[in-house]
Amino acid sequence: MFRAYRAGARAAAHRWPLIAVLWVVAVVFGAAFALAVAAWLSDALGESLATRTLYRQLDPDVFVDLWYHHREGLRGLLVLAATLGGVHTALWWWLDGVVINALLRPAADRTGIWQQGLTVAPAMAVLYLVATGVLALFSTAVGGTAYALMRWTRSSPAAMIWYQIDAVALVIWAIGVVFLVAVHDHARIRVCRTDQGALTAYRWAFRFVGRGAERAFPLACTLQISALVLWVGYQWVGLRVLTTPALALNGSLVWGGAYLLVRLWVRVWFYAAQNELQT
């Protein structure tokens, strides 16, 4: 497991040109939405005090006023956000295939990976829909069970029983999500490695992770914990950097862009480490 963990980190480190391309794609989507938000805020607020307040901090009171007085424009902005989110998701059906196919060959060999990613994009779309459906069913089962237990124990004299039920349900849900994400990742890798159909690859991945083959689930937990540690470190540093009002917006954009680059490296790392288990 730790061999795959380290090998995955090294493989991801050798794919920085590809990661840079993925970063540019993410930045383009983020910039498109940011420009739309800026145009809407400029139209709604102009040069008012609320505009200058938002440059320094995200004031909830301003957003409440925007909802009450500029609701139609905000709805249009939400539609744009949903559209960009949908296009971004569909684009990653292709890019996931590009990343995995890049990992199946030496780092210097990138010929044909974009075409191969496009070839497996339909299977990636099916896997995404299957994984989303399974996650929704699992979340409903956990949430429904917790709700039923809370109703069943509502007459209990124990004051903490509801909190205990919520805590147990949250832990079970988190473990299940890590398991299902690992299944989804291994299914996508399997599609690229073997040209299997999406449903066949998903069933294989479910059995592969479920029976603990090659310690796939412990590796997935270790990778997720590593990503969580990086996120906590990012938040810790960001909260302690002193910025002036003039640098607050620009500094947050630069810092957010740096984290996005690391986050994309982590995504490639996940694929690379789990691909090592199927090698």
N, C-alpha and C positions, 0 to 999 in steps of 0.2 A: 504493500500500500504506500509506504513512504517513498519507495523507489519511484512509483508512478507520480507521487506528489512532487518530488524534486525534478523528475524528468519533464513533467508538464510545465513547471515554472521555467525551466531552461528552454523548452521548445517555444513557449510564448515569448520569451525574451529575444528569440531569434526571428520573430515575425513582426518587428516594429514597423516596417514599411506598410504591411497590411493593416496593422492596428492604426497607423496614421490615416490611412484611407477611410477606415471605419469611423475614426474621430471626426474627419471632415464631414462625412455624411450626417453624423449626429449633430454637429455644429450647424449645418445648413438647416436642418429641421428646427433646432432651437432658435436660430436667428430669425427664421421665417415667423415663428410664433411671437418672438419678442418684438419684432417690428410691427406685427399686427396689434399687439397689446399697446405698444407705444403710440401708434396712430389713433387707437380708440381712446386711450387716456388723454391724448392731446385734444381730441375732439370733444370729449366729455368734460374735462377739467380745465383745459387751457393752461393759463399761467397762474392758476389759483394756488392758495396755500396748501391745499390737499396734494397737488402735484409735487410741490417741493417736499412735503412730508414723506411721500412714497419714495423719493430718491434717497432718503436717509433710513427709513425703516418701513416695514409692511404694517401699517396701522389698520387694525380690524374695523375701526369706526369709519374709515374712508370707504372700505369695501361695502359696509352696510349702506352708506349713503349712495354709492354707485348702484347697488341693487335696487334701492327704492326709486331713484330718480333717472337711472339710465338702464333700465332692465332690458329693453329691446336690443340695445347695442351689445349688452353683455351676453344675451342669448346667442346673438350672431357670433360672438367671440368663442363661445362654448362649442358651437357647431364647427367653427374652424379648427378648434383644438381637437375635437373628435375626428374630423377628417384627416388632419395631420397624423394623429395617433394611428388611425386605420392604415394610412399609406405607409407609415413607418413600420408597423407590424408586418404588413405584406412584403415590404422591402427586405425585412430580415429573414423571411422564408428563403430568399435567394442568398443573402449574405451569410446565413448560418451554413449553407451548403458550401459557399466559397471558403469559409474559415476551415471547416472540417476537411475539405479536399486539399487545402494548403498544408494541413497537418499530416496528411497521408503521404507526403513526399518530402524530400530534403528542402531545407529552408530556402536555398537559393533557386530552387525550381518552382516557378509560379506560372508556368505555361498552361493554359487551358483551365485554370481554376474558376475563372468567371463563367465560362460556358458550362462547366460541370456543375457549378452552383445553380445555374439556371435550369439544368436538366432535372435536378432533384427538388426544385422549388415546389412542384405540385405535391410531392410526398411530404415535404416539410409543412405545407399548409394543412394537409390531412392530419399529420401528427399534432400540430398545434391545436386543431379543433378537438381531436380526441383527448389530448392532455388537458385542455381547458374544461371539457365536459367531465372528465374523471375528477379533476380538482373541485369542480362545482358540486358534484355528487358527494365527494368526501367531506367537503366543508359543510354541506347541508346535513349530512349524517351526524357529524360531530356537534354542530350547533343545535340540531334538533334534539339529540340525546341530552345535551347539557340543559336545554330549556325544559325538557320533560322532567329531568331530575330536580330542577329548581322548583317546578310546580309541585312535584311529589313531596318535597321537603319544606314547603312553605310554612307548614305548621310546626316545624322543628324548633325547639327552644335554643338551639345552638346558633349564636349570632354570626359565626364565621362560615357557616355551611355553604352559603351561596358563593362566597369568595373562593372557598376551597374547590367547589365544582368548577367555577370559571378558570381557576389556575390549572387544574388537571386537564380540562378541555383544551386550554391554550397550549399546554405542553404536548398533548397528543396531536393537536392540529399542526404544530410546528414540526414535529417529527415526521408526520405524514407528508407535509409539504416538501421537506427535504428529500424524502423517499421518492415522491412523485416527480420532482424536478430531476433527480438522478435517472429515473426511468426514461423521462422525456429526452434527456441528453444522450443516454446510451442508445435510444431508439434512433435519434438523428444520426449518430455516428454509424450505427448498423446499416442504415439506408445507404450512406455514402460508401461504406466499405464493401457491401455485398450486393447492392442494387435490389434488395428485397422490397416488397411492398410495404406501405406505411403500417398497416394493421399487423402484418406478420412481424415486422421489426419491433413494434410496440409490445406485442405478446412476448417476444424473445427477451426484450429488455426488462419487462416486468419479472419474468422468471429469473433472469440473470441477477438483478439487484435483490429480488426477494429471497433467493436461496443463499445470498451472501457470497456469490462467486467472486474470487479475486478480491474479497473484502471491499466490494463496490460501495456498499452503504457506509461503512466507516470512512472511506475516502471522501464520499460526498459530504458527510458531516464535517470532516476536517477542512475541506475546501470552503464550506459555508461559514464555519467559525473563523477561518482566515479572512474571508471577505468582510465579516462583521467587525473583526479587529481593525481592519483597514478603515472601515467607515467610522468607527469610534475615534480612531486616531485623527481622521480628517475633521470630524466635528470638534474634537478637543483643541486642535491647532487653530481652527477657524475662529473659535470663540475667544481665543487668547491673543489673537493678533490685533494690535491697536491700529485703528484706521481713523483718519479724519473724515468729516462729512464729504469732502470732495473726492476722496479715494474710496469711499464705501462701496459705491455701485461698481466702479471699474475693478476694484480689488476683488469683489465677490464674483464678478464674471470671470476674471483670470483664474481665481482659485477653483471655481466650479469647473472651468474648462480643464484644469490640471487633474481634478478628480475624475472627470469623465474619461480622460485618457487612461488613467490607472484602472478605472472600472472596465474599460474595454479590454485592457490587458488581462484582467482577472477573468473575463468571459472566455478569452482564448485559452487561458491557463486551465480553466475547468474542462474545456473540450480536450486539450492536450493530455491532461492527467488521466481523464477517463478513457481516452483513446488508447493510452498505454495498457490499460487492463484488457482491451480487446485484441491487442497485438499478439 
